[in-house]
């Protein structure tokens, strides 16, 4: 018997890697890692030597940056 997605009690989580993140964030790879080191971007989930982030982490980061940008424009 196979388990279907509806049988799982844990919701599915999509993991993405740096190349996918950099397609939606216009920064260099070195700038991205600097943001991670400074705590500006969430730390990765490590699986072996590979680094992953959840789609939700990336989306939340972009939403926060966008809302801060909009609020700064409204203050001007």
PDB file of N, CA, C and O in Angstrom:
ATOM      1  N   UNK A   1       0.839  -1.183   0.000  1.00  0.00           N
ATOM      2  CA  UNK A   1       0.000   0.000   0.000  1.00  0.00           C
ATOM      3  C   UNK A   1       0.882   1.244   0.000  1.00  0.00           C
ATOM      4  O   UNK A   1       1.818   1.344   0.793  1.00  0.00           O
ATOM      5  N   UNK A   2       0.591   2.174  -0.873  1.00  0.00           N
ATOM      6  CA  UNK A   2       1.372   3.401  -0.964  1.00  0.00           C
ATOM      7  C   UNK A   2       0.728   4.497  -0.137  1.00  0.00           C
ATOM      8  O   UNK A   2      -0.496   4.572  -0.027  1.00  0.00           O
ATOM      9  N   UNK A   3       1.567   5.348   0.445  1.00  0.00           N
ATOM     10  CA  UNK A   3       1.064   6.506   1.172  1.00  0.00           C
ATOM     11  C   UNK A   3       0.854   7.645   0.189  1.00  0.00           C
ATOM     12  O   UNK A   3       1.745   7.968  -0.597  1.00  0.00           O
ATOM     13  N   UNK A   4      -0.300   8.241   0.233  1.00  0.00           N
ATOM     14  CA  UNK A   4      -0.539   9.424  -0.593  1.00  0.00           C
ATOM     15  C   UNK A   4      -0.307  10.656   0.257  1.00  0.00           C
ATOM     16  O   UNK A   4      -0.229  10.562   1.482  1.00  0.00           O
ATOM     17  N   UNK A   5      -0.196  11.810  -0.382  1.00  0.00           N
ATOM     18  CA  UNK A   5       0.057  13.054   0.342  1.00  0.00           C
ATOM     19  C   UNK A   5      -1.046  13.332   1.359  1.00  0.00           C
ATOM     20  O   UNK A   5      -0.780  13.916   2.409  1.00  0.00           O
ATOM     21  N   UNK A   6      -2.273  12.923   1.065  1.00  0.00           N
ATOM     22  CA  UNK A   6      -3.373  13.179   1.993  1.00  0.00           C
ATOM     23  C   UNK A   6      -3.301  12.284   3.230  1.00  0.00           C
ATOM     24  O   UNK A   6      -3.929  12.594   4.242  1.00  0.00           O
ATOM     25  N   UNK A   7      -2.545  11.175   3.170  1.00  0.00           N
ATOM     26  CA  UNK A   7      -2.398  10.277   4.314  1.00  0.00           C
ATOM     27  C   UNK A   7      -1.389  10.791   5.327  1.00  0.00           C
ATOM     28  O   UNK A   7      -1.403  10.359   6.479  1.00  0.00           O
ATOM     29  N   UNK A   8      -0.518  11.699   4.924  1.00  0.00           N
ATOM     30  CA  UNK A   8       0.520  12.191   5.821  1.00  0.00           C
ATOM     31  C   UNK A   8      -0.056  13.174   6.823  1.00  0.00           C
ATOM     32  O   UNK A   8      -0.880  14.018   6.473  1.00  0.00           O
ATOM     33  N   UNK A   9       0.380  13.064   8.070  1.00  0.00           N
ATOM     34  CA  UNK A   9      -0.082  14.010   9.083  1.00  0.00           C
ATOM     35  C   UNK A   9       0.782  15.273   9.097  1.00  0.00           C
ATOM     36  O   UNK A   9       0.388  16.291   9.667  1.00  0.00           O
ATOM     37  N   UNK A  10       1.944  15.205   8.477  1.00  0.00           N
ATOM     38  CA  UNK A  10       2.842  16.356   8.398  1.00  0.00           C
ATOM     39  C   UNK A  10       2.691  16.976   7.017  1.00  0.00           C
ATOM     40  O   UNK A  10       2.771  16.271   6.012  1.00  0.00           O
ATOM     41  N   UNK A  11       2.469  18.301   6.954  1.00  0.00           N
ATOM     42  CA  UNK A  11       2.329  18.919   5.635  1.00  0.00           C
ATOM     43  C   UNK A  11       3.639  18.846   4.852  1.00  0.00           C
ATOM     44  O   UNK A  11       4.714  18.896   5.450  1.00  0.00           O
ATOM     45  N   UNK A  12       3.567  18.730   3.535  1.00  0.00           N
ATOM     46  CA  UNK A  12       4.791  18.664   2.739  1.00  0.00           C
ATOM     47  C   UNK A  12       5.541  19.996   2.787  1.00  0.00           C
ATOM     48  O   UNK A  12       4.936  21.067   2.843  1.00  0.00           O
ATOM     49  N   UNK A  13       6.852  19.905   2.765  1.00  0.00           N
ATOM     50  CA  UNK A  13       7.705  21.090   2.790  1.00  0.00           C
ATOM     51  C   UNK A  13       8.591  21.052   1.551  1.00  0.00           C
ATOM     52  O   UNK A  13       9.249  20.048   1.278  1.00  0.00           O
ATOM     53  N   UNK A  14       8.603  22.142   0.813  1.00  0.00           N
ATOM     54  CA  UNK A  14       9.449  22.223  -0.373  1.00  0.00           C
ATOM     55  C   UNK A  14      10.770  22.876   0.006  1.00  0.00           C
ATOM     56  O   UNK A  14      10.792  23.972   0.567  1.00  0.00           O
ATOM     57  N   UNK A  15      11.858  22.205  -0.301  1.00  0.00           N
ATOM     58  CA  UNK A  15      13.189  22.736  -0.039  1.00  0.00           C
ATOM     59  C   UNK A  15      13.801  23.229  -1.336  1.00  0.00           C
ATOM     60  O   UNK A  15      13.658  22.600  -2.385  1.00  0.00           O
ATOM     61  N   UNK A  16      14.486  24.364  -1.255  1.00  0.00           N
ATOM     62  CA  UNK A  16      15.154  24.902  -2.442  1.00  0.00           C
ATOM     63  C   UNK A  16      16.601  25.226  -2.102  1.00  0.00           C
ATOM     64  O   UNK A  16      16.966  25.400  -0.939  1.00  0.00           O
ATOM     65  N   UNK A  17      17.406  25.301  -3.143  1.00  0.00           N
ATOM     66  CA  UNK A  17      18.837  25.562  -2.976  1.00  0.00           C
ATOM     67  C   UNK A  17      19.175  26.953  -3.497  1.00  0.00           C
ATOM     68  O   UNK A  17      18.314  27.651  -4.032  1.00  0.00           O
ATOM     69  N   UNK A  18      20.413  27.344  -3.339  1.00  0.00           N
ATOM     70  CA  UNK A  18      20.862  28.697  -3.684  1.00  0.00           C
ATOM     71  C   UNK A  18      20.558  29.093  -5.140  1.00  0.00           C
ATOM     72  O   UNK A  18      20.047  30.192  -5.354  1.00  0.00           O
ATOM     73  N   UNK A  19      20.840  28.266  -6.135  1.00  0.00           N
ATOM     74  CA  UNK A  19      20.548  28.714  -7.511  1.00  0.00           C
ATOM     75  C   UNK A  19      19.082  29.111  -7.715  1.00  0.00           C
ATOM     76  O   UNK A  19      18.785  30.062  -8.438  1.00  0.00           O
ATOM     77  N   UNK A  20      18.176  28.378  -7.076  1.00  0.00           N
ATOM     78  CA  UNK A  20      16.754  28.708  -7.197  1.00  0.00           C
ATOM     79  C   UNK A  20      16.430  30.009  -6.474  1.00  0.00           C
ATOM     80  O   UNK A  20      15.619  30.804  -6.951  1.00  0.00           O
ATOM     81  N   UNK A  21      17.060  30.226  -5.326  1.00  0.00           N
ATOM     82  CA  UNK A  21      16.824  31.454  -4.556  1.00  0.00           C
ATOM     83  C   UNK A  21      17.342  32.664  -5.325  1.00  0.00           C
ATOM     84  O   UNK A  21      16.683  33.703  -5.377  1.00  0.00           O
ATOM     85  N   UNK A  22      18.518  32.525  -5.918  1.00  0.00           N
ATOM     86  CA  UNK A  22      19.123  33.658  -6.630  1.00  0.00           C
ATOM     87  C   UNK A  22      18.365  34.031  -7.898  1.00  0.00           C
ATOM     88  O   UNK A  22      18.578  35.112  -8.447  1.00  0.00           O
ATOM     89  N   UNK A  23      17.482  33.153  -8.372  1.00  0.00           N
ATOM     90  CA  UNK A  23      16.640  33.502  -9.518  1.00  0.00           C
ATOM     91  C   UNK A  23      15.563  34.513  -9.123  1.00  0.00           C
ATOM     92  O   UNK A  23      15.086  35.268  -9.969  1.00  0.00           O
ATOM     93  N   UNK A  24      15.179  34.533  -7.848  1.00  0.00           N
ATOM     94  CA  UNK A  24      14.135  35.463  -7.399  1.00  0.00           C
ATOM     95  C   UNK A  24      14.691  36.604  -6.552  1.00  0.00           C
ATOM     96  O   UNK A  24      13.972  37.553  -6.240  1.00  0.00           O
ATOM     97  N   UNK A  25      15.963  36.518  -6.181  1.00  0.00           N
ATOM     98  CA  UNK A  25      16.618  37.582  -5.422  1.00  0.00           C
ATOM     99  C   UNK A  25      17.823  38.089  -6.213  1.00  0.00           C
ATOM    100  O   UNK A  25      18.765  37.334  -6.455  1.00  0.00           O
ATOM    101  N   UNK A  26      17.802  39.345  -6.613  1.00  0.00           N
ATOM    102  CA  UNK A  26      18.890  39.862  -7.452  1.00  0.00           C
ATOM    103  C   UNK A  26      20.152  40.222  -6.660  1.00  0.00           C
ATOM    104  O   UNK A  26      20.542  41.388  -6.598  1.00  0.00           O
ATOM    105  N   UNK A  27      20.777  39.221  -6.064  1.00  0.00           N
ATOM    106  CA  UNK A  27      22.047  39.424  -5.356  1.00  0.00           C
ATOM    107  C   UNK A  27      23.024  38.353  -5.809  1.00  0.00           C
ATOM    108  O   UNK A  27      22.626  37.314  -6.334  1.00  0.00           O
ATOM    109  N   UNK A  28      24.307  38.616  -5.601  1.00  0.00           N
ATOM    110  CA  UNK A  28      25.317  37.615  -5.946  1.00  0.00           C
ATOM    111  C   UNK A  28      25.337  36.519  -4.886  1.00  0.00           C
ATOM    112  O   UNK A  28      24.786  36.673  -3.796  1.00  0.00           O
ATOM    113  N   UNK A  29      25.977  35.422  -5.229  1.00  0.00           N
ATOM    114  CA  UNK A  29      26.090  34.304  -4.298  1.00  0.00           C
ATOM    115  C   UNK A  29      26.859  34.719  -3.045  1.00  0.00           C
ATOM    116  O   UNK A  29      26.489  34.338  -1.935  1.00  0.00           O
ATOM    117  N   UNK A  30      27.929  35.498  -3.220  1.00  0.00           N
ATOM    118  CA  UNK A  30      28.721  35.931  -2.064  1.00  0.00           C
ATOM    119  C   UNK A  30      27.929  36.890  -1.189  1.00  0.00           C
ATOM    120  O   UNK A  30      28.022  36.815   0.037  1.00  0.00           O
ATOM    121  N   UNK A  31      27.155  37.786  -1.780  1.00  0.00           N
ATOM    122  CA  UNK A  31      26.295  38.688  -1.013  1.00  0.00           C
ATOM    123  C   UNK A  31      25.234  37.895  -0.252  1.00  0.00           C
ATOM    124  O   UNK A  31      24.912  38.218   0.891  1.00  0.00           O
ATOM    125  N   UNK A  32      24.696  36.864  -0.886  1.00  0.00           N
ATOM    126  CA  UNK A  32      23.698  36.025  -0.236  1.00  0.00           C
ATOM    127  C   UNK A  32      24.274  35.385   1.014  1.00  0.00           C
ATOM    128  O   UNK A  32      23.652  35.430   2.076  1.00  0.00           O
ATOM    129  N   UNK A  33      25.475  34.778   0.900  1.00  0.00           N
ATOM    130  CA  UNK A  33      26.082  34.137   2.067  1.00  0.00           C
ATOM    131  C   UNK A  33      26.436  35.156   3.145  1.00  0.00           C
ATOM    132  O   UNK A  33      26.378  34.837   4.332  1.00  0.00           O
ATOM    133  N   UNK A  34      26.798  36.364   2.757  1.00  0.00           N
ATOM    134  CA  UNK A  34      27.066  37.423   3.727  1.00  0.00           C
ATOM    135  C   UNK A  34      25.787  37.767   4.496  1.00  0.00           C
ATOM    136  O   UNK A  34      25.829  37.988   5.706  1.00  0.00           O
ATOM    137  N   UNK A  35      24.662  37.810   3.800  1.00  0.00           N
ATOM    138  CA  UNK A  35      23.366  38.064   4.452  1.00  0.00           C
ATOM    139  C   UNK A  35      23.025  36.951   5.444  1.00  0.00           C
ATOM    140  O   UNK A  35      22.470  37.220   6.510  1.00  0.00           O
ATOM    141  N   UNK A  36      23.352  35.713   5.102  1.00  0.00           N
ATOM    142  CA  UNK A  36      23.117  34.585   6.013  1.00  0.00           C
ATOM    143  C   UNK A  36      24.006  34.733   7.247  1.00  0.00           C
ATOM    144  O   UNK A  36      23.540  34.557   8.373  1.00  0.00           O
ATOM    145  N   UNK A  37      25.289  35.056   7.038  1.00  0.00           N
ATOM    146  CA  UNK A  37      26.223  35.210   8.158  1.00  0.00           C
ATOM    147  C   UNK A  37      25.812  36.335   9.094  1.00  0.00           C
ATOM    148  O   UNK A  37      25.964  36.214  10.309  1.00  0.00           O
ATOM    149  N   UNK A  38      25.289  37.434   8.543  1.00  0.00           N
ATOM    150  CA  UNK A  38      24.867  38.579   9.355  1.00  0.00           C
ATOM    151  C   UNK A  38      23.526  38.356  10.037  1.00  0.00           C
ATOM    152  O   UNK A  38      23.120  39.156  10.879  1.00  0.00           O
ATOM    153  N   UNK A  39      22.830  37.271   9.681  1.00  0.00           N
ATOM    154  CA  UNK A  39      21.521  36.999  10.256  1.00  0.00           C
ATOM    155  C   UNK A  39      20.385  37.720   9.553  1.00  0.00           C
ATOM    156  O   UNK A  39      19.258  37.739  10.048  1.00  0.00           O
ATOM    157  N   UNK A  40      20.674  38.315   8.402  1.00  0.00           N
ATOM    158  CA  UNK A  40      19.643  39.012   7.636  1.00  0.00           C
ATOM    159  C   UNK A  40      18.750  38.015   6.889  1.00  0.00           C
ATOM    160  O   UNK A  40      17.593  38.309   6.586  1.00  0.00           O
ATOM    161  N   UNK A  41      19.295  36.856   6.602  1.00  0.00           N
ATOM    162  CA  UNK A  41      18.556  35.795   5.907  1.00  0.00           C
ATOM    163  C   UNK A  41      18.646  34.544   6.777  1.00  0.00           C
ATOM    164  O   UNK A  41      19.674  34.326   7.418  1.00  0.00           O
ATOM    165  N   UNK A  42      17.599  33.716   6.817  1.00  0.00           N
ATOM    166  CA  UNK A  42      17.621  32.531   7.688  1.00  0.00           C
ATOM    167  C   UNK A  42      18.792  31.592   7.402  1.00  0.00           C
ATOM    168  O   UNK A  42      19.250  31.474   6.265  1.00  0.00           O
ATOM    169  N   UNK A  43      19.256  30.938   8.443  1.00  0.00           N
ATOM    170  CA  UNK A  43      20.309  29.943   8.289  1.00  0.00           C
ATOM    171  C   UNK A  43      19.747  28.742   7.521  1.00  0.00           C
ATOM    172  O   UNK A  43      18.553  28.451   7.599  1.00  0.00           O
ATOM    173  N   UNK A  44      20.612  28.053   6.785  1.00  0.00           N
ATOM    174  CA  UNK A  44      20.131  26.930   5.968  1.00  0.00           C
ATOM    175  C   UNK A  44      19.844  25.683   6.787  1.00  0.00           C
ATOM    176  O   UNK A  44      20.310  25.526   7.915  1.00  0.00           O
ATOM    177  N   UNK A  45      19.078  24.821   6.190  1.00  0.00           N
ATOM    178  CA  UNK A  45      18.883  23.465   6.687  1.00  0.00           C
ATOM    179  C   UNK A  45      19.977  22.645   6.011  1.00  0.00           C
ATOM    180  O   UNK A  45      20.033  22.584   4.782  1.00  0.00           O
ATOM    181  N   UNK A  46      20.835  22.021   6.792  1.00  0.00           N
ATOM    182  CA  UNK A  46      21.940  21.258   6.226  1.00  0.00           C
ATOM    183  C   UNK A  46      21.557  19.789   6.124  1.00  0.00           C
ATOM    184  O   UNK A  46      21.128  19.177   7.102  1.00  0.00           O
ATOM    185  N   UNK A  47      21.715  19.236   4.941  1.00  0.00           N
ATOM    186  CA  UNK A  47      21.539  17.809   4.713  1.00  0.00           C
ATOM    187  C   UNK A  47      22.834  17.349   4.058  1.00  0.00           C
ATOM    188  O   UNK A  47      23.079  17.612   2.880  1.00  0.00           O
ATOM    189  N   UNK A  48      23.648  16.665   4.828  1.00  0.00           N
ATOM    190  CA  UNK A  48      24.985  16.335   4.358  1.00  0.00           C
ATOM    191  C   UNK A  48      25.777  17.626   4.221  1.00  0.00           C
ATOM    192  O   UNK A  48      25.838  18.427   5.154  1.00  0.00           O
ATOM    193  N   UNK A  49      26.373  17.821   3.075  1.00  0.00           N
ATOM    194  CA  UNK A  49      27.120  19.062   2.829  1.00  0.00           C
ATOM    195  C   UNK A  49      26.279  20.097   2.092  1.00  0.00           C
ATOM    196  O   UNK A  49      26.753  21.201   1.824  1.00  0.00           O
ATOM    197  N   UNK A  50      25.051  19.755   1.766  1.00  0.00           N
ATOM    198  CA  UNK A  50      24.189  20.650   0.991  1.00  0.00           C
ATOM    199  C   UNK A  50      23.372  21.560   1.901  1.00  0.00           C
ATOM    200  O   UNK A  50      23.010  21.182   3.015  1.00  0.00           O
ATOM    201  N   UNK A  51      23.090  22.758   1.414  1.00  0.00           N
ATOM    202  CA  UNK A  51      22.294  23.741   2.152  1.00  0.00           C
ATOM    203  C   UNK A  51      20.959  23.938   1.456  1.00  0.00           C
ATOM    204  O   UNK A  51      20.889  24.076   0.234  1.00  0.00           O
ATOM    205  N   UNK A  52      19.907  23.950   2.255  1.00  0.00           N
ATOM    206  CA  UNK A  52      18.556  24.123   1.742  1.00  0.00           C
ATOM    207  C   UNK A  52      17.795  25.135   2.579  1.00  0.00           C
ATOM    208  O   UNK A  52      18.108  25.350   3.750  1.00  0.00           O
ATOM    209  N   UNK A  53      16.795  25.754   1.969  1.00  0.00           N
ATOM    210  CA  UNK A  53      15.863  26.628   2.671  1.00  0.00           C
ATOM    211  C   UNK A  53      14.467  26.213   2.256  1.00  0.00           C
ATOM    212  O   UNK A  53      14.274  25.658   1.174  1.00  0.00           O
ATOM    213  N   UNK A  54      13.496  26.478   3.106  1.00  0.00           N
ATOM    214  CA  UNK A  54      12.121  26.194   2.712  1.00  0.00           C
ATOM    215  C   UNK A  54      11.626  27.332   1.827  1.00  0.00           C
ATOM    216  O   UNK A  54      12.090  28.467   1.930  1.00  0.00           O
ATOM    217  N   UNK A  55      10.692  27.012   0.971  1.00  0.00           N
ATOM    218  CA  UNK A  55      10.083  28.035   0.118  1.00  0.00           C
ATOM    219  C   UNK A  55       9.465  29.116   0.996  1.00  0.00           C
ATOM    220  O   UNK A  55       9.530  30.300   0.666  1.00  0.00           O
ATOM    221  N   UNK A  56       8.867  28.714   2.109  1.00  0.00           N
ATOM    222  CA  UNK A  56       8.221  29.658   3.015  1.00  0.00           C
ATOM    223  C   UNK A  56       9.225  30.652   3.599  1.00  0.00           C
ATOM    224  O   UNK A  56       8.909  31.834   3.738  1.00  0.00           O
ATOM    225  N   UNK A  57      10.439  30.186   3.945  1.00  0.00           N
ATOM    226  CA  UNK A  57      11.468  31.084   4.472  1.00  0.00           C
ATOM    227  C   UNK A  57      11.825  32.159   3.448  1.00  0.00           C
ATOM    228  O   UNK A  57      11.947  33.336   3.789  1.00  0.00           O
ATOM    229  N   UNK A  58      11.987  31.753   2.212  1.00  0.00           N
ATOM    230  CA  UNK A  58      12.364  32.687   1.147  1.00  0.00           C
ATOM    231  C   UNK A  58      11.226  33.668   0.882  1.00  0.00           C
ATOM    232  O   UNK A  58      11.459  34.869   0.754  1.00  0.00           O
ATOM    233  N   UNK A  59      10.009  33.167   0.799  1.00  0.00           N
ATOM    234  CA  UNK A  59       8.857  34.032   0.556  1.00  0.00           C
ATOM    235  C   UNK A  59       8.684  35.041   1.685  1.00  0.00           C
ATOM    236  O   UNK A  59       8.407  36.213   1.428  1.00  0.00           O
ATOM    237  N   UNK A  60       8.842  34.604   2.924  1.00  0.00           N
ATOM    238  CA  UNK A  60       8.705  35.498   4.074  1.00  0.00           C
ATOM    239  C   UNK A  60       9.779  36.584   4.048  1.00  0.00           C
ATOM    240  O   UNK A  60       9.492  37.746   4.338  1.00  0.00           O
ATOM    241  N   UNK A  61      11.004  36.215   3.705  1.00  0.00           N
ATOM    242  CA  UNK A  61      12.085  37.189   3.614  1.00  0.00           C
ATOM    243  C   UNK A  61      11.758  38.256   2.567  1.00  0.00           C
ATOM    244  O   UNK A  61      11.917  39.449   2.823  1.00  0.00           O
ATOM    245  N   UNK A  62      11.303  37.827   1.395  1.00  0.00           N
ATOM    246  CA  UNK A  62      10.972  38.766   0.320  1.00  0.00           C
ATOM    247  C   UNK A  62       9.798  39.661   0.725  1.00  0.00           C
ATOM    248  O   UNK A  62       9.825  40.863   0.464  1.00  0.00           O
ATOM    249  N   UNK A  63       8.773  39.093   1.357  1.00  0.00           N
ATOM    250  CA  UNK A  63       7.626  39.894   1.815  1.00  0.00           C
ATOM    251  C   UNK A  63       8.062  40.942   2.824  1.00  0.00           C
ATOM    252  O   UNK A  63       7.624  42.090   2.753  1.00  0.00           O
ATOM    253  N   UNK A  64       8.929  40.556   3.771  1.00  0.00           N
ATOM    254  CA  UNK A  64       9.412  41.511   4.772  1.00  0.00           C
ATOM    255  C   UNK A  64      10.211  42.636   4.131  1.00  0.00           C
ATOM    256  O   UNK A  64      10.037  43.801   4.487  1.00  0.00           O
ATOM    257  N   UNK A  65      11.077  42.302   3.197  1.00  0.00           N
ATOM    258  CA  UNK A  65      11.863  43.328   2.500  1.00  0.00           C
ATOM    259  C   UNK A  65      10.952  44.264   1.711  1.00  0.00           C
ATOM    260  O   UNK A  65      11.160  45.477   1.702  1.00  0.00           O
ATOM    261  N   UNK A  66       9.947  43.700   1.052  1.00  0.00           N
ATOM    262  CA  UNK A  66       9.027  44.508   0.254  1.00  0.00           C
ATOM    263  C   UNK A  66       8.210  45.439   1.147  1.00  0.00           C
ATOM    264  O   UNK A  66       8.014  46.607   0.811  1.00  0.00           O
ATOM    265  N   UNK A  67       7.734  44.930   2.279  1.00  0.00           N
ATOM    266  CA  UNK A  67       6.924  45.775   3.164  1.00  0.00           C
ATOM    267  C   UNK A  67       7.760  46.883   3.788  1.00  0.00           C
ATOM    268  O   UNK A  67       7.265  47.993   3.983  1.00  0.00           O
ATOM    269  N   UNK A  68       9.029  46.595   4.107  1.00  0.00           N
ATOM    270  CA  UNK A  68       9.914  47.646   4.648  1.00  0.00           C
ATOM    271  C   UNK A  68      10.168  48.713   3.594  1.00  0.00           C
ATOM    272  O   UNK A  68      10.216  49.902   3.909  1.00  0.00           O
ATOM    273  N   UNK A  69      10.331  48.294   2.352  1.00  0.00           N
ATOM    274  CA  UNK A  69      10.557  49.225   1.253  1.00  0.00           C
ATOM    275  C   UNK A  69       9.347  50.138   1.056  1.00  0.00           C
ATOM    276  O   UNK A  69       9.494  51.345   0.864  1.00  0.00           O
ATOM    277  N   UNK A  70       8.158  49.553   1.105  1.00  0.00           N
ATOM    278  CA  UNK A  70       6.920  50.329   0.925  1.00  0.00           C
ATOM    279  C   UNK A  70       6.740  51.306   2.080  1.00  0.00           C
ATOM    280  O   UNK A  70       6.376  52.461   1.860  1.00  0.00           O
ATOM    281  N   UNK A  71       6.993  50.852   3.322  1.00  0.00           N
ATOM    282  CA  UNK A  71       6.817  51.748   4.470  1.00  0.00           C
ATOM    283  C   UNK A  71       7.810  52.893   4.444  1.00  0.00           C
ATOM    284  O   UNK A  71       7.481  53.994   4.884  1.00  0.00           O
ATOM    285  N   UNK A  72       9.025  52.664   3.939  1.00  0.00           N
ATOM    286  CA  UNK A  72      10.001  53.752   3.820  1.00  0.00           C
ATOM    287  C   UNK A  72       9.521  54.780   2.803  1.00  0.00           C
ATOM    288  O   UNK A  72       9.684  55.982   3.017  1.00  0.00           O
ATOM    289  N   UNK A  73       8.932  54.324   1.698  1.00  0.00           N
ATOM    290  CA  UNK A  73       8.440  55.241   0.666  1.00  0.00           C
ATOM    291  C   UNK A  73       7.272  56.065   1.197  1.00  0.00           C
ATOM    292  O   UNK A  73       7.125  57.238   0.853  1.00  0.00           O
ATOM    293  N   UNK A  74       6.445  55.449   2.034  1.00  0.00           N
ATOM    294  CA  UNK A  74       5.291  56.156   2.598  1.00  0.00           C
ATOM    295  C   UNK A  74       5.729  57.239   3.592  1.00  0.00           C
ATOM    296  O   UNK A  74       5.045  58.251   3.749  1.00  0.00           O
ATOM    297  N   UNK A  75       6.859  57.027   4.255  1.00  0.00           N
ATOM    298  CA  UNK A  75       7.376  58.014   5.215  1.00  0.00           C
ATOM    299  C   UNK A  75       7.901  59.252   4.522  1.00  0.00           C
ATOM    300  O   UNK A  75       7.908  60.331   5.115  1.00  0.00           O
ATOM    301  N   UNK A  76       8.339  59.125   3.287  1.00  0.00           N
ATOM    302  CA  UNK A  76       8.926  60.266   2.566  1.00  0.00           C
ATOM    303  C   UNK A  76       7.914  61.261   2.180  1.00  0.00           C
ATOM    304  O   UNK A  76       8.247  62.276   1.569  1.00  0.00           O
TER     305      UNK A  76
END
